[in-house]
Each structure stands twice: as C-alpha cells, then as structure tokens.
Amino acid sequence: MKVDLKGLSPISSAIEQVTGRRPNLSTCWRWSTKGIQNIRLETVVLGGKRMTTIAMVEAFIRATTDARNASYKTQFIAPTKAREKQIAKASADLSAKLSKKRTKAKA
C-alpha cells in the first residue's frame, strides 16, 4: 500500500485540525483499531507511533457520515389487510372515547 507521507501528524492533532476539538486518546485508538460501523481511520506507524494525515481524517469522517446516513434511510412498507383493520378499530375506539369525554365535559 503506497501512502502519501506528507503532512503526517499524531492522530489527535490531525483530528483537532479537522474538527477544532481535541479528541480523547481512547477515541483516537478506537477509531484507528475498531473504527465506527467497520470503517477505520487509516493510520501509519512511524517510530512506534500511529500517525495520520488531515486527508485521511476527512475521508474517515466522510465515510462514517455516509454510512450513518445510509442506515437512516427507510422504506415505506404498506400495511397488510390485518394491520389496516387494527388501525381502523383503534381509530374508532379513540373517536368513541373522545366523544364520551366531550359529552361528559358538556354535562
């Protein structure tokens, strides 16, 4: 794997430059080893220390955001006939209860 080594910095410094907030050391370790939703922050080991670049952090943030947004997309599933009957019954029951409350309040 060929990595552009220009702009390498410690993980926490690179994240801070991108986000404006200095992350906890455990966050840096988790993002580079476990990742978020199986997406890991790309790092290189230089002199026994894990390093990354701003571009790698930006790519990580973009990928995790896309993955999170994709998981929020939902499809509309039409209710079955049995479910439509349950909904109609619940609606009728609610209407009946509301009308009873209205008649009690007027009396």
Rosetta blueprint (number, residue, H / E / L):
1 M L
2 K L
3 V L
4 D L
5 L L
6 K L
7 G L
8 L L
9 S E
10 P E
11 I H
12 S H
13 S H
14 A H
15 I H
16 E H
17 Q H
18 V H
19 T H
20 G L
21 R L
22 R L
23 P L
24 N L
25 L H
26 S H
27 T H
28 C H
29 W H
30 R H
31 W H
32 S H
33 T H
34 K L
35 G L
36 I E
37 Q L
38 N L
39 I E
40 R L
41 L L
42 E L
43 T L
44 V E
45 V E
46 L E
47 G L
48 G L
49 K E
50 R E
51 M E
52 T E
53 T L
54 I H
55 A H
56 M H
57 V H
58 E H
59 A H
60 F H
61 I H
62 R H
63 A H
64 T H
65 T H
66 D H
67 A H
68 R H
69 N H
70 A H
71 S H
72 Y H
73 K L
74 T L
75 Q L
76 F L
77 I L
78 A L
79 P L
80 T L
81 K H
82 A H
83 R H
84 E H
85 K H
86 Q H
87 I H
88 A H
89 K H
90 A H
91 S H
92 A H
93 D H
94 L H
95 S H
96 A H
97 K H
98 L H
99 S H
100 K H
101 K H
102 R H
103 T H
104 K H
105 A H
106 K H
107 A L
